[in-house]
Amino acid sequence: MAEVLVKDGSWTFDGRTLRIVPARERSVHKLRQALGELAVPLEAIAGISYEPARKGGRLRLRLREGADPFTQAAGGRIPDAADPYRLSIDASRTGAAQYFTDEVRNALVIEQVPGGPSDRYLMQGPGVPLTASGGDGTATFDGETIRLEWNWMADEEKRSLGARQIALRDLLGVEWTPSASLENGNVRFRVRGAVSKVEPKHDPNCLQLWGFDKEVRTVSILLAAIVARLPHPAEPQVVEEAPPPPPGEPEPGESDVLLRRLRELGELHRDGVLTEEEFAQAKQSLLRRL
């Protein structure tokens, strides 16, 4: 058993699993604390390094591509201090960190763990239910359905449509665009059959982000839970193409999209998702665009 216990947290390795436990200190990034204890199987590890510094150093774990749903969802969009696979080493524990590194590397060689991409997730995603708040609404995921609810900052068109429910089976993927400078970011849920070329502020499948630290924390964990339950990227992707229109009929245009939206509103009204007043307001908003 190899172990490194420092102010930043603890890493232990028993030859098969590397366990990561972040400390509860205020200096530890809240995203790491929110993720909690992580169990990394040896087969998910691509490498480990100890990076010395003037006072102590840091351990850094590198996972195989496609092995971890959180890494897949975050995609380099989180700050270095929030990286759950990094551990700051106190000056008095540099020897233990170097020994720990050697033990993990030796196990990788002995077990002949490949360093290339994994064709399946080797780690579990975060538990559910989870909620993430953005600039114009809130996204909730219970393991089967994503629910988007809009606040007073949302575009009128979004609010008129009411809450949005997306079944996981209808989700093709998620796209996370972080905030940059004065530009808002967004999370777009790519839904089967939905119109894709819509501005985020108008897209009922898109949650806008302002770039706050709490947003990054909650969004990254929520997306990791969703990604873990979607088909792995290495699986063959089935591309669904819309059937061509019958001969003599024009290509679907904006009017066709609006008419489809009206039918969707009618279904939401019949299912009780929209009240009579909400349905009337949403219907009028769409009809004005015909």
C-alpha positions as CSV (number, residue, x, y, z in Angstrom):
1,M,0.0,0.0,0.0
2,A,1.4,3.4,-1.0
3,E,-0.1,6.6,0.4
4,V,0.5,10.3,0.3
5,L,-1.3,12.4,3.0
6,V,-1.0,16.2,2.7
7,K,-3.0,19.3,3.5
8,D,-4.5,19.2,0.0
9,G,-5.9,15.7,0.5
10,S,-4.8,12.1,0.3
11,W,-4.0,9.6,-2.5
12,T,-3.7,5.8,-1.7
13,F,-2.8,3.0,-4.0
14,D,-3.2,-0.7,-3.3
15,G,-1.9,-2.0,-6.6
16,R,-5.3,-2.1,-8.3
17,T,-7.1,1.1,-7.4
18,L,-5.9,4.7,-6.8
19,R,-8.2,6.4,-4.3
20,I,-8.4,10.2,-4.2
21,V,-9.9,12.1,-1.3
22,P,-9.8,15.9,-1.3
23,A,-9.2,17.7,2.0
24,R,-12.0,19.9,3.4
25,E,-9.7,22.9,3.8
26,R,-10.9,26.2,2.5
27,S,-7.8,26.3,0.2
28,V,-9.1,23.2,-1.7
29,H,-11.2,24.1,-4.8
30,K,-14.9,23.5,-4.2
31,L,-15.2,21.5,-7.4
32,R,-12.8,18.9,-6.0
33,Q,-14.7,18.8,-2.8
34,A,-18.1,18.4,-4.6
35,L,-16.8,15.5,-6.6
36,G,-15.7,13.8,-3.3
37,E,-13.8,10.5,-3.2
38,L,-12.8,9.1,-6.5
39,A,-11.8,5.5,-7.2
40,V,-9.5,5.2,-10.2
41,P,-8.9,1.7,-11.4
42,L,-5.4,1.0,-12.6
43,E,-6.6,0.2,-16.1
44,A,-7.9,3.8,-16.5
45,I,-4.5,5.3,-15.8
46,A,-2.2,6.4,-18.7
47,G,0.6,7.8,-16.5
48,I,1.5,9.7,-13.3
49,S,4.2,12.3,-12.7
50,Y,5.7,14.2,-9.8
51,E,6.5,17.8,-10.6
52,P,8.9,19.4,-8.1
53,A,8.7,23.0,-7.1
54,R,10.6,25.4,-4.9
55,K,8.4,24.4,-1.9
56,G,7.1,20.9,-2.3
57,G,5.6,20.1,-5.7
58,R,2.6,18.3,-7.1
59,L,1.4,14.9,-8.2
60,R,-0.5,14.8,-11.5
61,L,-2.4,11.8,-12.7
62,R,-3.1,11.3,-16.5
63,L,-6.0,9.2,-17.5
64,R,-6.6,7.3,-20.7
65,E,-8.7,9.1,-23.2
66,G,-12.3,8.1,-22.9
67,A,-11.9,6.3,-19.6
68,D,-13.5,9.0,-17.3
69,P,-16.8,10.7,-18.0
70,F,-15.9,13.7,-15.9
71,T,-12.7,14.4,-18.0
72,Q,-14.7,13.8,-21.1
73,A,-17.4,16.3,-20.1
74,A,-15.0,19.0,-18.7
75,G,-12.8,18.8,-21.8
76,G,-10.1,21.1,-20.3
77,R,-12.7,23.8,-19.4
78,I,-12.0,23.8,-15.7
79,P,-9.2,25.7,-14.0
80,D,-6.0,23.8,-13.0
81,A,-6.8,24.3,-9.3
82,A,-10.1,22.4,-9.8
83,D,-8.4,19.4,-11.4
84,P,-9.3,16.4,-9.2
85,Y,-6.3,14.5,-10.6
86,R,-3.8,16.9,-9.2
87,L,-2.4,17.0,-5.6
88,S,-0.3,19.7,-4.1
89,I,2.6,18.2,-2.1
90,D,4.0,19.7,1.1
91,A,7.8,20.1,1.2
92,S,8.0,17.4,3.9
93,R,6.2,14.9,1.8
94,T,8.2,15.0,-1.4
95,G,9.9,11.7,-0.7
96,A,6.5,10.0,-0.2
97,A,5.2,11.5,-3.5
98,Q,8.2,10.2,-5.5
99,Y,7.8,6.7,-4.0
100,F,4.0,6.8,-4.8
101,T,4.8,7.7,-8.4
102,D,7.2,4.8,-8.7
103,E,4.7,2.4,-7.3
104,V,2.0,3.4,-9.7
105,R,4.4,3.3,-12.7
106,N,5.7,-0.1,-11.7
107,A,2.1,-1.5,-11.5
108,L,1.3,-0.1,-15.0
109,V,4.3,-1.9,-16.4
110,I,3.7,-5.2,-14.6
111,E,0.0,-5.2,-15.6
112,Q,0.8,-4.0,-19.1
113,V,-1.9,-1.4,-19.0
114,P,-2.2,0.2,-22.5
115,G,-1.8,4.0,-22.6
116,G,-4.1,4.5,-25.6
117,P,-7.7,5.4,-25.7
118,S,-10.3,3.3,-23.9
119,D,-13.4,2.0,-25.7
120,R,-15.6,2.3,-22.7
121,Y,-15.9,4.3,-19.5
122,L,-13.8,2.7,-16.8
123,M,-15.0,5.1,-14.0
124,Q,-18.5,5.8,-12.8
125,G,-20.1,9.2,-13.3
126,P,-21.5,11.4,-10.5
127,G,-24.7,10.3,-8.8
128,V,-28.0,11.8,-9.5
129,P,-30.2,13.8,-9.1
130,L,-28.1,16.9,-9.9
131,T,-29.0,20.6,-10.6
132,A,-27.0,23.3,-12.3
133,S,-28.0,26.9,-12.5
134,G,-27.2,29.2,-15.4
135,G,-27.8,32.8,-16.3
136,D,-31.3,32.3,-17.7
137,G,-32.5,29.1,-16.0
138,T,-31.8,25.8,-14.3
139,A,-31.0,22.3,-15.5
140,T,-31.9,19.2,-13.5
141,F,-31.0,15.6,-14.3
142,D,-32.5,12.6,-12.6
143,G,-30.7,9.9,-14.6
144,E,-33.4,9.6,-17.3
145,T,-34.7,13.1,-18.0
146,I,-33.1,16.6,-18.2
147,R,-35.5,19.4,-17.2
148,L,-34.8,23.0,-18.1
149,E,-36.7,25.7,-16.2
150,W,-36.4,29.4,-17.1
151,N,-36.1,32.4,-14.8
152,W,-37.0,36.0,-15.3
153,M,-33.7,36.7,-17.2
154,A,-34.6,34.2,-19.9
155,D,-35.6,35.4,-23.4
156,E,-39.4,35.9,-23.7
157,E,-39.6,33.2,-26.3
158,K,-38.1,30.6,-23.9
159,R,-40.3,31.7,-21.0
160,S,-43.4,31.5,-23.2
161,L,-42.6,27.9,-24.1
162,G,-42.4,27.0,-20.4
163,A,-40.3,24.2,-18.8
164,R,-38.5,21.8,-21.2
165,Q,-38.1,18.1,-20.6
166,I,-35.6,16.1,-22.6
167,A,-35.5,12.3,-22.3
168,L,-32.0,10.9,-22.3
169,R,-32.9,8.6,-25.2
170,D,-33.6,11.6,-27.3
171,L,-30.2,13.3,-26.5
172,L,-27.5,13.0,-29.1
173,G,-24.9,14.9,-27.0
174,V,-24.0,18.0,-25.1
175,E,-21.9,21.0,-26.1
176,W,-20.3,23.3,-23.4
177,T,-19.1,26.7,-24.6
178,P,-17.4,28.5,-21.6
179,S,-17.8,32.2,-21.0
180,A,-15.0,34.3,-22.6
181,S,-14.3,37.9,-21.7
182,L,-17.7,39.7,-21.9
183,E,-19.3,36.9,-23.9
184,N,-21.7,34.6,-22.2
185,G,-21.1,30.9,-22.4
186,N,-23.8,28.2,-22.8
187,V,-24.6,24.5,-22.6
188,R,-26.5,23.2,-25.6
189,F,-28.3,19.9,-25.3
190,R,-28.3,18.4,-28.8
191,V,-31.8,16.8,-29.1
192,R,-32.8,14.4,-31.9
193,G,-34.8,16.2,-34.5
194,A,-34.3,19.7,-33.1
195,V,-33.3,22.8,-35.1
196,S,-29.6,23.3,-34.4
197,K,-28.9,26.7,-35.9
198,V,-30.6,28.8,-33.2
199,E,-28.9,31.5,-31.0
200,P,-28.4,30.3,-27.5
201,K,-30.7,33.0,-26.0
202,H,-33.5,31.7,-28.2
203,D,-32.8,28.0,-28.1
204,P,-35.1,26.1,-25.7
205,N,-32.5,23.4,-25.5
206,C,-29.7,25.7,-24.4
207,L,-28.8,27.1,-21.0
208,Q,-26.9,30.3,-21.0
209,L,-23.9,30.8,-18.6
210,W,-22.3,33.9,-17.1
211,G,-19.0,32.3,-16.1
212,F,-19.4,32.3,-12.3
213,D,-17.3,29.7,-10.4
214,K,-20.4,28.0,-9.1
215,E,-21.7,27.6,-12.6
216,V,-18.5,25.9,-13.7
217,R,-18.6,23.6,-10.7
218,T,-22.3,22.5,-11.0
219,V,-22.3,22.4,-14.8
220,S,-19.2,20.2,-15.1
221,I,-20.6,17.7,-12.6
222,L,-24.1,17.6,-14.2
223,L,-22.6,17.1,-17.7
224,A,-20.4,14.3,-16.4
225,A,-23.4,12.5,-15.0
226,I,-25.2,12.9,-18.4
227,V,-22.1,11.9,-20.5
228,A,-21.6,8.7,-18.3
229,R,-25.1,7.6,-19.3
230,L,-24.8,8.3,-23.0
231,P,-23.2,5.9,-25.5
232,H,-19.4,6.0,-25.3
233,P,-17.7,8.1,-28.0
234,A,-15.9,5.0,-29.3
235,E,-19.2,3.3,-30.1
236,P,-20.4,3.6,-33.7
237,Q,-22.4,6.8,-34.2
238,V,-25.7,6.4,-36.0
239,V,-26.4,9.5,-38.0
240,E,-30.0,10.2,-38.6
241,E,-30.8,12.1,-41.7
242,A,-34.2,13.7,-42.4
243,P,-36.0,12.1,-45.3
244,P,-36.1,14.1,-48.5
245,P,-39.4,15.9,-49.2
246,P,-41.7,14.2,-51.7
247,P,-41.2,15.3,-55.4
248,G,-42.7,18.7,-56.1
249,E,-42.8,19.8,-52.4
250,P,-40.5,22.6,-51.2
251,E,-37.8,22.1,-48.6
252,P,-39.0,22.7,-45.0
253,G,-38.6,26.4,-44.1
254,E,-39.2,28.6,-41.1
255,S,-43.0,28.3,-41.4
256,D,-42.7,24.5,-41.2
257,V,-40.5,24.8,-38.0
258,L,-43.0,27.2,-36.4
259,L,-45.9,24.8,-37.2
260,R,-44.0,22.0,-35.6
261,R,-43.4,24.1,-32.6
262,L,-47.2,24.8,-32.4
263,R,-47.9,21.0,-32.4
264,E,-45.3,20.5,-29.6
265,L,-47.0,23.2,-27.6
266,G,-50.3,21.5,-28.1
267,E,-48.8,18.3,-26.8
268,L,-47.3,20.0,-23.7
269,H,-50.7,21.6,-23.0
270,R,-52.5,18.2,-23.3
271,D,-50.0,16.6,-21.0
272,G,-50.5,19.3,-18.4
273,V,-47.0,20.8,-18.6
274,L,-48.4,24.1,-19.8
275,T,-51.4,25.9,-18.2
276,E,-54.2,27.3,-20.4
277,E,-52.7,30.8,-19.9
278,E,-49.1,29.7,-20.7
279,F,-50.3,27.8,-23.7
280,A,-52.2,30.8,-25.1
281,Q,-49.2,33.2,-24.5
282,A,-46.8,30.8,-26.2
283,K,-49.1,30.2,-29.1
284,Q,-49.6,33.9,-29.7
285,S,-45.9,34.4,-29.6
286,L,-45.3,31.8,-32.3
287,L,-48.3,32.9,-34.5
288,R,-46.9,36.4,-34.7
289,R,-43.9,35.0,-36.5
290,L,-45.9,33.2,-39.2
